[in-house]
């Protein structure tokens, strides 16, 4: 199995398709490439293979956010958004500056509305700073999960059904491509959960 540059994600991001066709994806290969390595931009790259590592990596990236936090996920259920720790972490981030922003794009909103009262409480308090969108049908085939902090740190899982993924820290060059991808996803999404829609 190849352990070339595509396996450690040192490749340009994939453009979001404008129609519902699959995005070509090279799976992450663990083994010789596992562990922490240096990125071409001088940051660090760490591959992970378990859900516990995914939770730790996402918490690490979220904690590094100083201005903007962008998340693309299925429904947030795996990211622990209804835990006291996450509520405190996100609350501290948003409290840091009135200009800080949390942008969330999801495939489904049921978990957020029905089972995530802590996030809804934050939405009520920081309605000017939290934006929750649902992606349009044209891109519902996208399978990855992304957490991007500012313009220098990100976590990505290529397939929401598999725990394997990568955390890249302190690399603006590599993060830039995934910021572009998120913006393309955001453009193909619509507001879905707000203080008004949940009756706050």
Secondary structure as UniProt FT lines:
FT   HELIX           5..8
FT   TURN            32..33
FT   STRAND          36..38
FT   TURN            40..41
FT   STRAND          44..48
FT   HELIX           51..64
FT   STRAND          68..73
FT   HELIX           77..79
FT   TURN            80..82
FT   HELIX           84..96
FT   TURN            98..99
FT   STRAND          101..106
FT   HELIX           110..115
FT   HELIX           117..125
FT   TURN            126..129
FT   STRAND          130..135
FT   HELIX           137..139
FT   TURN            140..141
FT   STRAND          145..149
FT   TURN            150..152
FT   STRAND          153..157
FT   TURN            160..161
FT   STRAND          165..169
FT   HELIX           172..187
FT   STRAND          189..193
FT   TURN            195..199
//
